[in-house]
Amino acid sequence: MKHRIETVASMFLLFSLVFLSCSKSSNNTNSNTSPNTVTMAGMAFSPGTITVSAGTTITWKNNDNMAHTVTADDNSFDSGNIGAGGSYSRTFSVAGTFNYHCTIHAGMNGKVVVQ
């Protein structure tokens, strides 16, 4: 009986370790840290500067509880209001540096560098 309890306990421990390892790996895979994603949270763009190759599409995801915009400083693009949970995507076809801001919240700025 004691041997059977030890075997069951060992199997439970092994299963728990495998389950936790898979869960942790899955959480990392599904995070919002895609290389072509900028998040809006805490009244900031993150990352503040993103560098990509020409032809790359960048997606901004609003993880805040209020609306934001993604508006080029030179007005070459403008997302309009992006509500909480919403997103906006834009493909950058030519090389250059594109500074942008949120028209609703002063001080909320970002930069796209296209190589």
mmCIF file of the C-alpha atoms, coordinates in Angstrom:
data_MODEL
# 
_entry.id   MODEL 
# 
loop_
_atom_site.group_PDB 
_atom_site.id 
_atom_site.type_symbol 
_atom_site.label_atom_id 
_atom_site.label_alt_id 
_atom_site.label_comp_id 
_atom_site.label_asym_id 
_atom_site.label_entity_id 
_atom_site.label_seq_id 
_atom_site.pdbx_PDB_ins_code 
_atom_site.Cartn_x 
_atom_site.Cartn_y 
_atom_site.Cartn_z 
_atom_site.occupancy 
_atom_site.B_iso_or_equiv 
_atom_site.pdbx_formal_charge 
_atom_site.auth_seq_id 
_atom_site.auth_comp_id 
_atom_site.auth_asym_id 
_atom_site.auth_atom_id 
_atom_site.pdbx_PDB_model_num 
ATOM 1   C CA . MET A 1 1   ? 0.000   0.000  0.000   1.00 0.00 ? 1   MET A CA 1 
ATOM 2   C CA . LYS A 1 2   ? 2.815   2.418  0.897   1.00 0.00 ? 2   LYS A CA 1 
ATOM 3   C CA . HIS A 1 3   ? 4.543   1.726  -2.444  1.00 0.00 ? 3   HIS A CA 1 
ATOM 4   C CA . ARG A 1 4   ? 1.304   2.437  -4.321  1.00 0.00 ? 4   ARG A CA 1 
ATOM 5   C CA . ILE A 1 5   ? 0.817   5.774  -2.536  1.00 0.00 ? 5   ILE A CA 1 
ATOM 6   C CA . GLU A 1 6   ? 4.411   6.769  -3.346  1.00 0.00 ? 6   GLU A CA 1 
ATOM 7   C CA . THR A 1 7   ? 3.875   5.835  -7.006  1.00 0.00 ? 7   THR A CA 1 
ATOM 8   C CA . VAL A 1 8   ? 0.655   7.841  -7.231  1.00 0.00 ? 8   VAL A CA 1 
ATOM 9   C CA . ALA A 1 9   ? 2.304   10.807 -5.485  1.00 0.00 ? 9   ALA A CA 1 
ATOM 10  C CA . SER A 1 10  ? 5.270   10.649 -7.872  1.00 0.00 ? 10  SER A CA 1 
ATOM 11  C CA . MET A 1 11  ? 2.961   10.535 -10.889 1.00 0.00 ? 11  MET A CA 1 
ATOM 12  C CA . PHE A 1 12  ? 0.979   13.504 -9.536  1.00 0.00 ? 12  PHE A CA 1 
ATOM 13  C CA . LEU A 1 13  ? 4.178   15.499 -9.003  1.00 0.00 ? 13  LEU A CA 1 
ATOM 14  C CA . LEU A 1 14  ? 5.421   14.684 -12.514 1.00 0.00 ? 14  LEU A CA 1 
ATOM 15  C CA . PHE A 1 15  ? 2.061   15.628 -14.055 1.00 0.00 ? 15  PHE A CA 1 
ATOM 16  C CA . SER A 1 16  ? 2.040   18.911 -12.105 1.00 0.00 ? 16  SER A CA 1 
ATOM 17  C CA . LEU A 1 17  ? 5.518   19.843 -13.301 1.00 0.00 ? 17  LEU A CA 1 
ATOM 18  C CA . VAL A 1 18  ? 4.663   19.065 -16.927 1.00 0.00 ? 18  VAL A CA 1 
ATOM 19  C CA . PHE A 1 19  ? 1.402   21.009 -16.679 1.00 0.00 ? 19  PHE A CA 1 
ATOM 20  C CA . LEU A 1 20  ? 3.084   24.065 -15.155 1.00 0.00 ? 20  LEU A CA 1 
ATOM 21  C CA . SER A 1 21  ? 5.854   23.988 -17.771 1.00 0.00 ? 21  SER A CA 1 
ATOM 22  C CA . CYS A 1 22  ? 3.346   23.857 -20.613 1.00 0.00 ? 22  CYS A CA 1 
ATOM 23  C CA . SER A 1 23  ? 1.208   26.581 -19.071 1.00 0.00 ? 23  SER A CA 1 
ATOM 24  C CA . LYS A 1 24  ? 4.153   28.920 -18.644 1.00 0.00 ? 24  LYS A CA 1 
ATOM 25  C CA . SER A 1 25  ? 5.314   28.335 -22.210 1.00 0.00 ? 25  SER A CA 1 
ATOM 26  C CA . SER A 1 26  ? 1.826   28.922 -23.555 1.00 0.00 ? 26  SER A CA 1 
ATOM 27  C CA . ASN A 1 27  ? 1.487   32.210 -21.681 1.00 0.00 ? 27  ASN A CA 1 
ATOM 28  C CA . ASN A 1 28  ? 4.722   33.493 -23.178 1.00 0.00 ? 28  ASN A CA 1 
ATOM 29  C CA . THR A 1 29  ? 3.609   32.571 -26.677 1.00 0.00 ? 29  THR A CA 1 
ATOM 30  C CA . ASN A 1 30  ? 0.262   34.350 -26.372 1.00 0.00 ? 30  ASN A CA 1 
ATOM 31  C CA . SER A 1 31  ? 1.509   37.586 -24.847 1.00 0.00 ? 31  SER A CA 1 
ATOM 32  C CA . ASN A 1 32  ? 1.212   40.979 -26.549 1.00 0.00 ? 32  ASN A CA 1 
ATOM 33  C CA . THR A 1 33  ? 4.904   41.189 -27.186 1.00 0.00 ? 33  THR A CA 1 
ATOM 34  C CA . SER A 1 34  ? 4.775   40.414 -30.887 1.00 0.00 ? 34  SER A CA 1 
ATOM 35  C CA . PRO A 1 35  ? 7.713   42.112 -32.617 1.00 0.00 ? 35  PRO A CA 1 
ATOM 36  C CA . ASN A 1 36  ? 5.317   44.150 -34.775 1.00 0.00 ? 36  ASN A CA 1 
ATOM 37  C CA . THR A 1 37  ? 2.886   45.191 -32.044 1.00 0.00 ? 37  THR A CA 1 
ATOM 38  C CA . VAL A 1 38  ? 2.802   48.394 -30.022 1.00 0.00 ? 38  VAL A CA 1 
ATOM 39  C CA . THR A 1 39  ? 0.551   48.415 -26.972 1.00 0.00 ? 39  THR A CA 1 
ATOM 40  C CA . MET A 1 40  ? -1.202  51.390 -25.470 1.00 0.00 ? 40  MET A CA 1 
ATOM 41  C CA . ALA A 1 41  ? -1.421  51.045 -21.698 1.00 0.00 ? 41  ALA A CA 1 
ATOM 42  C CA . GLY A 1 42  ? -0.834  53.324 -18.756 1.00 0.00 ? 42  GLY A CA 1 
ATOM 43  C CA . MET A 1 43  ? -1.108  56.359 -21.054 1.00 0.00 ? 43  MET A CA 1 
ATOM 44  C CA . ALA A 1 44  ? 1.997   55.265 -23.013 1.00 0.00 ? 44  ALA A CA 1 
ATOM 45  C CA . PHE A 1 45  ? 3.008   53.502 -26.225 1.00 0.00 ? 45  PHE A CA 1 
ATOM 46  C CA . SER A 1 46  ? 5.159   50.429 -25.629 1.00 0.00 ? 46  SER A CA 1 
ATOM 47  C CA . PRO A 1 47  ? 7.677   50.102 -27.076 1.00 0.00 ? 47  PRO A CA 1 
ATOM 48  C CA . GLY A 1 48  ? 8.145   53.848 -27.473 1.00 0.00 ? 48  GLY A CA 1 
ATOM 49  C CA . THR A 1 49  ? 10.323  53.274 -30.547 1.00 0.00 ? 49  THR A CA 1 
ATOM 50  C CA . ILE A 1 50  ? 9.870   50.326 -32.889 1.00 0.00 ? 50  ILE A CA 1 
ATOM 51  C CA . THR A 1 51  ? 12.296  49.528 -35.718 1.00 0.00 ? 51  THR A CA 1 
ATOM 52  C CA . VAL A 1 52  ? 11.083  47.459 -38.674 1.00 0.00 ? 52  VAL A CA 1 
ATOM 53  C CA . SER A 1 53  ? 11.937  46.662 -42.295 1.00 0.00 ? 53  SER A CA 1 
ATOM 54  C CA . ALA A 1 54  ? 10.106  48.356 -45.159 1.00 0.00 ? 54  ALA A CA 1 
ATOM 55  C CA . GLY A 1 55  ? 6.879   46.524 -45.977 1.00 0.00 ? 55  GLY A CA 1 
ATOM 56  C CA . THR A 1 56  ? 6.148   45.624 -42.340 1.00 0.00 ? 56  THR A CA 1 
ATOM 57  C CA . THR A 1 57  ? 2.684   46.040 -40.862 1.00 0.00 ? 57  THR A CA 1 
ATOM 58  C CA . ILE A 1 58  ? 2.565   47.361 -37.305 1.00 0.00 ? 58  ILE A CA 1 
ATOM 59  C CA . THR A 1 59  ? -0.489  46.871 -35.112 1.00 0.00 ? 59  THR A CA 1 
ATOM 60  C CA . TRP A 1 60  ? -1.275  49.141 -32.182 1.00 0.00 ? 60  TRP A CA 1 
ATOM 61  C CA . LYS A 1 61  ? -3.436  47.498 -29.490 1.00 0.00 ? 61  LYS A CA 1 
ATOM 62  C CA . ASN A 1 62  ? -5.300  49.612 -26.960 1.00 0.00 ? 62  ASN A CA 1 
ATOM 63  C CA . ASN A 1 63  ? -4.999  47.838 -23.623 1.00 0.00 ? 63  ASN A CA 1 
ATOM 64  C CA . ASP A 1 64  ? -6.041  50.967 -21.723 1.00 0.00 ? 64  ASP A CA 1 
ATOM 65  C CA . ASN A 1 65  ? -9.533  51.699 -20.423 1.00 0.00 ? 65  ASN A CA 1 
ATOM 66  C CA . MET A 1 66  ? -9.869  54.868 -22.526 1.00 0.00 ? 66  MET A CA 1 
ATOM 67  C CA . ALA A 1 67  ? -9.642  55.858 -26.185 1.00 0.00 ? 67  ALA A CA 1 
ATOM 68  C CA . HIS A 1 68  ? -6.360  56.826 -27.842 1.00 0.00 ? 68  HIS A CA 1 
ATOM 69  C CA . THR A 1 69  ? -5.213  57.778 -31.341 1.00 0.00 ? 69  THR A CA 1 
ATOM 70  C CA . VAL A 1 70  ? -2.135  56.948 -33.399 1.00 0.00 ? 70  VAL A CA 1 
ATOM 71  C CA . THR A 1 71  ? -1.524  60.155 -35.340 1.00 0.00 ? 71  THR A CA 1 
ATOM 72  C CA . ALA A 1 72  ? 1.606   60.970 -37.336 1.00 0.00 ? 72  ALA A CA 1 
ATOM 73  C CA . ASP A 1 73  ? 3.247   64.239 -36.328 1.00 0.00 ? 73  ASP A CA 1 
ATOM 74  C CA . ASP A 1 74  ? 3.186   65.210 -40.031 1.00 0.00 ? 74  ASP A CA 1 
ATOM 75  C CA . ASN A 1 75  ? -0.462  63.993 -40.353 1.00 0.00 ? 75  ASN A CA 1 
ATOM 76  C CA . SER A 1 76  ? 0.512   61.330 -42.924 1.00 0.00 ? 76  SER A CA 1 
ATOM 77  C CA . PHE A 1 77  ? -1.594  58.783 -41.007 1.00 0.00 ? 77  PHE A CA 1 
ATOM 78  C CA . ASP A 1 78  ? -4.278  58.940 -38.342 1.00 0.00 ? 78  ASP A CA 1 
ATOM 79  C CA . SER A 1 79  ? -6.090  56.049 -36.726 1.00 0.00 ? 79  SER A CA 1 
ATOM 80  C CA . GLY A 1 80  ? -8.995  58.076 -35.426 1.00 0.00 ? 80  GLY A CA 1 
ATOM 81  C CA . ASN A 1 81  ? -10.220 57.148 -31.952 1.00 0.00 ? 81  ASN A CA 1 
ATOM 82  C CA . ILE A 1 82  ? -9.285  53.614 -30.908 1.00 0.00 ? 82  ILE A CA 1 
ATOM 83  C CA . GLY A 1 83  ? -11.521 52.509 -28.074 1.00 0.00 ? 83  GLY A CA 1 
ATOM 84  C CA . ALA A 1 84  ? -10.506 50.263 -25.183 1.00 0.00 ? 84  ALA A CA 1 
ATOM 85  C CA . GLY A 1 85  ? -9.699  46.813 -26.557 1.00 0.00 ? 85  GLY A CA 1 
ATOM 86  C CA . GLY A 1 86  ? -9.478  48.102 -30.139 1.00 0.00 ? 86  GLY A CA 1 
ATOM 87  C CA . SER A 1 87  ? -6.581  48.096 -32.550 1.00 0.00 ? 87  SER A CA 1 
ATOM 88  C CA . TYR A 1 88  ? -5.181  49.866 -35.602 1.00 0.00 ? 88  TYR A CA 1 
ATOM 89  C CA . SER A 1 89  ? -2.756  48.544 -38.226 1.00 0.00 ? 89  SER A CA 1 
ATOM 90  C CA . ARG A 1 90  ? -0.611  50.304 -40.806 1.00 0.00 ? 90  ARG A CA 1 
ATOM 91  C CA . THR A 1 91  ? 1.939   49.033 -43.308 1.00 0.00 ? 91  THR A CA 1 
ATOM 92  C CA . PHE A 1 92  ? 5.124   51.077 -43.626 1.00 0.00 ? 92  PHE A CA 1 
ATOM 93  C CA . SER A 1 93  ? 6.387   50.738 -47.212 1.00 0.00 ? 93  SER A CA 1 
ATOM 94  C CA . VAL A 1 94  ? 9.206   53.272 -47.346 1.00 0.00 ? 94  VAL A CA 1 
ATOM 95  C CA . ALA A 1 95  ? 12.270  53.849 -45.172 1.00 0.00 ? 95  ALA A CA 1 
ATOM 96  C CA . GLY A 1 96  ? 12.229  56.756 -42.757 1.00 0.00 ? 96  GLY A CA 1 
ATOM 97  C CA . THR A 1 97  ? 11.451  57.840 -39.225 1.00 0.00 ? 97  THR A CA 1 
ATOM 98  C CA . PHE A 1 98  ? 7.790   58.390 -38.398 1.00 0.00 ? 98  PHE A CA 1 
ATOM 99  C CA . ASN A 1 99  ? 7.026   60.220 -35.162 1.00 0.00 ? 99  ASN A CA 1 
ATOM 100 C CA . TYR A 1 100 ? 3.480   59.907 -33.867 1.00 0.00 ? 100 TYR A CA 1 
ATOM 101 C CA . HIS A 1 101 ? 1.348   60.871 -30.883 1.00 0.00 ? 101 HIS A CA 1 
ATOM 102 C CA . CYS A 1 102 ? -2.067  60.512 -29.294 1.00 0.00 ? 102 CYS A CA 1 
ATOM 103 C CA . THR A 1 103 ? -4.148  63.591 -30.079 1.00 0.00 ? 103 THR A CA 1 
ATOM 104 C CA . ILE A 1 104 ? -6.216  63.024 -26.935 1.00 0.00 ? 104 ILE A CA 1 
ATOM 105 C CA . HIS A 1 105 ? -3.366  62.755 -24.421 1.00 0.00 ? 105 HIS A CA 1 
ATOM 106 C CA . ALA A 1 106 ? -0.450  65.197 -24.547 1.00 0.00 ? 106 ALA A CA 1 
ATOM 107 C CA . GLY A 1 107 ? 2.877   63.561 -23.825 1.00 0.00 ? 107 GLY A CA 1 
ATOM 108 C CA . MET A 1 108 ? 1.849   60.204 -25.299 1.00 0.00 ? 108 MET A CA 1 
ATOM 109 C CA . ASN A 1 109 ? 4.400   59.878 -28.129 1.00 0.00 ? 109 ASN A CA 1 
ATOM 110 C CA . GLY A 1 110 ? 6.055   57.141 -30.161 1.00 0.00 ? 110 GLY A CA 1 
ATOM 111 C CA . LYS A 1 111 ? 8.331   56.556 -33.112 1.00 0.00 ? 111 LYS A CA 1 
ATOM 112 C CA . VAL A 1 112 ? 8.489   54.068 -36.001 1.00 0.00 ? 112 VAL A CA 1 
ATOM 113 C CA . VAL A 1 113 ? 11.889  53.638 -37.659 1.00 0.00 ? 113 VAL A CA 1 
ATOM 114 C CA . VAL A 1 114 ? 11.645  51.918 -41.043 1.00 0.00 ? 114 VAL A CA 1 
ATOM 115 C CA . GLN A 1 115 ? 14.894  50.590 -42.530 1.00 0.00 ? 115 GLN A CA 1 
# 
